[in-house]
Structure formats: C-alpha cells, structure tokens
Amino acid sequence: MEYNSGTRGMIDTEQVRQQTTGTKTQSMVINLSDQHSLVTNWVAELRNVDVQADRMRFRRNLERIGEVMAYEISKRLPFETRDTQTPLGIAESKILKDQPVLATILRAGLPLHQGLLNFFDKADNAFISAYRKHRKDGTFEISLDYLSCPEIDDRILIISDPMLATGSSLVKTIQFLKDIGQPREIHVVTAIACTVGIEYVRRDEPGVTVWCGDIDDELTAKGYIVPGLGDAGDLAYGTKLQM
C-alpha cells in the first residue's frame, strides 16, 4: 500500500463517528474527546511542542490514555458471575470471563501498550514490527519484519498504536495477525486518529472497533496527521535513522 498525496476534508468526521451495522459485523468508532475528561488534557499535552520536550511525560501520557482505554473497553467484554469468599461471608462478583490478547506495533506503541497492560494485567501479549519503508521519491511501503504472538483464535484482540494516519500499517498488521488465527473481536486503541485512516480501516476490516483519544481530519503529502503531534516514536524514545 502506498500513500503519496495530501488529503484534506475528504471524510465527514461525524459520519466516521457513527456506528454502522451489518449482518455479521459491527464497526464502531469511540472518540474519548467528544466530551471533556482527563483524556482531553493528556492529549493536549501530547500535542504541545513545549511539553513534548519531556520524553518521560510524553510516554506517561500515552500510558495513562492506555489505562483509561482499558477501563472503557473492559465494560464491553464478557463477564461471568462468581462467588467470592470474604472473611465474613460470600460475595457475588462479576469477573472478566476471558483474558484478551494485547498487541502493539513497535516501537511507538509500547507506552500505550503498557497502559493497557497495567489494567489487563493477566493478558497475553503480542508484538509486531511494522514500519514505513521510504523510497527516494517520497512514497513508502509498509514493512513487517517480526511477530511474536500467542494463540488468538476466538479471542479478544486489542491492538495499540498511538497514531492512526493512513491506516495502511494497521490494516496490514491485522491481516498479518489473521494469518495466525481468527480473533472473536478486534479493538484498536490509538491516541490520535485521522478520519482518512479510520475510513480505510472500516472499509478493509469492518468488524474492528476503534478507540481514539482524538480525531483529526488532515494528512500531509507524506501521510502525517495534521495537527497531530509529530512522530510519536521519536518523541517517546528519540530520533532514528530513516531507512
């Protein structure tokens, strides 16, 4: 998949946020910035060029967004009722029925993944290397070089990546994982998404639920979100050589 042209205002943001249903799949986009909360404060700090100088705070804000996302997702996951022995008697408790698989795209997704793992602390984990391999003419292709993954057949899969821009790397990652097994549900957690990328994911993977810290509408000619926040991997871990 290549991307080599700028895009602005192609997709109605409200349309992207609507729920769509089909006979077998249900696609949904949840934007946590639709209402003010601490998440909107953390997203503002992620975007702020002055606060970005503090790498530890940048990573921690991504981690905190991951924690909130984990809590919100947990409300939608299957549970079962169990009796719990207390010192004074028996309590009826609602317990998560199955542990999800948490997957992340290296390296930028690690802080967001850690936030999810802080709450889903018994989850299995998967790690994928997916990156843009740039060409001299400014275009790029998505390269997948590494995958470490548990059994995912009939399980709930939660994939974290802080920026959902064109959607090509995420879709390729999902397809890569589906070569191993067929998840029962797929949730995508991202700090900032672009409407173009969301629509691309919904078109190619219509059963995926996308959870966003915020949604922007524009991409640059090189496929970066505007206003976005820049390169999340570089801001979290330092600049890299462009390969």
C-alpha positions in Angstrom: 0.0 0.0 0.0 1.4 3.4 -1.0 0.5 6.9 0.0 1.9 9.9 -1.9 -0.7 12.6 -1.9 -2.1 15.1 0.6 -5.7 14.7 1.8 -7.9 17.3 3.5 -11.6 17.2 4.3 -12.3 14.0 2.4 -14.5 12.4 5.1 -17.2 13.9 7.3 -15.9 13.4 10.9 -19.4 13.0 12.3 -20.0 10.3 9.7 -16.9 8.5 10.8 -18.0 8.5 14.4 -21.4 6.9 13.6 -22.0 3.2 14.3 -22.6 1.0 11.3 -24.1 -2.4 11.4 -24.2 -5.4 9.1 -25.4 -8.9 9.1 -22.2 -10.4 10.7 -20.0 -7.4 11.7 -20.4 -4.2 13.6 -18.0 -1.3 13.1 -17.7 1.4 15.8 -15.6 4.4 16.5 -15.4 5.8 20.0 -13.7 9.2 20.4 -13.0 10.0 24.1 -12.5 13.7 23.3 -16.2 14.0 22.3 -16.6 15.0 25.9 -14.2 16.8 28.2 -12.3 14.5 30.6 -8.7 14.0 31.8 -8.0 12.3 28.4 -8.5 15.6 26.6 -6.0 17.2 28.9 -3.4 14.5 28.3 -4.0 14.7 24.5 -3.4 18.4 24.7 -0.1 17.8 26.4 0.9 15.2 23.8 0.3 17.8 21.1 2.1 20.6 22.9 5.6 21.3 21.5 6.8 22.7 24.8 5.6 19.7 26.9 6.9 17.3 24.2 10.5 18.1 25.3 9.8 16.0 28.4 10.0 12.4 27.0 9.1 10.8 30.3 5.9 12.9 30.5 5.1 12.1 26.8 5.4 8.4 27.5 3.4 8.6 30.7 0.6 10.5 29.0 0.3 7.7 26.4 0.4 5.2 29.2 -2.4 7.0 31.0 -4.6 7.1 27.9 -4.0 3.3 27.5 -5.2 2.8 31.1 -8.4 4.7 30.5 -9.0 2.9 27.2 -8.5 -0.4 29.0 -11.1 0.5 31.6 -13.6 1.7 28.9 -13.1 -1.5 26.8 -13.5 -3.7 29.9 -17.1 -2.5 30.2 -17.9 -4.2 26.9 -16.1 -7.5 27.4 -18.0 -10.7 28.5 -18.1 -11.4 32.2 -19.3 -14.2 34.5 -20.7 -14.2 38.0 -18.7 -16.0 40.7 -18.9 -16.4 44.4 -16.0 -14.8 46.3 -15.1 -15.9 49.8 -14.6 -12.9 52.1 -13.6 -13.0 55.8 -17.2 -12.6 56.7 -19.2 -14.4 54.1 -19.8 -14.9 50.3 -19.9 -12.0 47.8 -21.3 -12.4 44.3 -18.8 -10.8 41.9 -18.7 -10.0 38.2 -15.4 -11.3 36.8 -13.9 -10.9 33.3 -14.7 -14.2 31.5 -11.7 -14.3 29.2 -8.4 -12.5 29.2 -7.7 -10.5 26.0 -4.6 -10.6 23.9 -2.8 -7.2 23.9 -0.9 -6.5 20.7 1.2 -3.5 19.8 3.2 -2.1 16.9 6.8 -1.5 17.8 8.3 0.9 18.9 5.8 3.8 19.2 3.0 1.6 20.6 5.0 0.5 23.7 3.8 3.2 26.2 0.1 2.8 25.1 0.5 -1.0 25.4 1.9 -0.6 28.9 -1.1 1.4 29.9 -3.4 -1.4 28.7 -1.3 -4.0 30.4 -1.4 -2.1 33.7 -5.2 -2.8 33.8 -5.4 -6.1 31.8 -2.5 -7.4 33.9 -3.2 -11.1 33.2 -3.5 -10.6 29.4 -1.3 -12.4 26.9 0.8 -10.2 24.7 1.8 -9.9 21.0 4.5 -7.6 19.4 4.7 -6.7 15.8 7.3 -4.8 13.9 5.5 -2.6 11.2 7.2 0.5 9.8 7.2 2.7 6.8 10.0 1.8 4.4 10.6 5.1 2.5 11.6 5.5 -1.1 13.6 8.3 -2.7 10.5 9.7 -4.4 8.8 10.3 -1.0 6.4 7.3 -1.2 6.6 4.4 1.2 5.6 0.8 1.7 4.7 -0.9 4.9 7.3 -3.5 6.0 6.5 -6.2 8.5 9.6 -8.0 9.8 8.8 -9.5 13.2 5.9 -11.1 15.0 5.7 -12.7 18.5 2.2 -13.8 19.2 0.2 -16.2 21.4 -2.9 -18.2 20.3 -5.5 -15.7 19.1 -8.3 -17.9 17.7 -11.7 -17.0 19.1 -10.1 -14.5 21.5 -10.5 -10.7 22.0 -7.6 -8.9 20.4 -6.7 -5.3 21.4 -4.1 -3.6 19.1 -2.4 -0.4 20.2 -0.7 2.2 18.0 -0.6 5.9 19.1 -1.2 7.3 15.6 -3.7 6.0 13.0 -2.8 8.0 9.9 -3.4 6.4 6.5 -4.5 3.1 8.2 -2.3 1.0 5.9 0.1 -0.2 8.5 -2.7 -1.1 10.9 -4.7 -3.0 8.2 -1.6 -4.9 7.2 -0.9 -5.7 10.8 -4.4 -7.1 11.3 -4.1 -9.2 8.2 -0.7 -10.4 9.4 -2.3 -11.5 12.7 -5.2 -13.1 11.0 -2.8 -15.4 9.2 -2.2 -16.9 12.6 -5.7 -17.1 13.9 -9.2 -15.5 13.7 -10.0 -13.3 16.8 -13.6 -13.1 18.0 -13.3 -9.3 18.4 -10.7 -6.7 17.4 -10.3 -3.4 19.2 -7.8 -0.8 18.1 -6.6 1.8 20.6 -4.9 5.0 19.3 -4.2 8.4 20.9 -4.9 10.3 17.7 -6.6 9.1 14.5 -7.2 10.7 11.1 -10.7 10.3 9.5 -9.0 9.0 6.4 -7.3 6.2 8.2 -10.4 5.3 10.2 -12.4 5.0 7.0 -9.7 2.9 5.4 -9.7 0.5 8.4 -13.5 0.4 8.4 -13.6 -0.5 4.7 -11.0 -3.2 4.9 -11.7 -4.6 8.4 -15.4 -3.7 9.0 -15.7 -5.6 12.3 -13.0 -3.6 14.1 -13.9 -1.2 16.9 -11.6 1.9 17.0 -11.0 3.7 20.3 -9.4 7.2 19.9 -8.1 9.9 22.2 -9.0 12.4 19.5 -9.7 12.6 15.8 -8.1 14.9 13.2 -9.2 15.4 9.6 -6.0 16.2 7.6 -2.9 14.3 6.3 0.2 15.8 4.8 1.7 14.6 1.5 3.9 12.2 3.5 1.0 10.8 5.4 1.4 12.5 8.7 -1.7 13.7 10.7 -2.4 17.5 11.0 -2.5 19.0 13.5 -1.5 15.6 15.0 1.5 15.7 17.3 4.5 14.7 15.2 6.3 11.3 15.3 5.2 9.5 18.5 8.1 7.0 18.4 10.7 9.8 18.1 9.0 11.8 20.9 8.9 8.8 23.2 12.3 7.3 22.5 14.4 9.7 20.4 15.1 10.2 16.8 16.0 7.4 14.5 17.8 6.9 11.2 15.4 6.9 8.3 15.7 3.6 6.5 
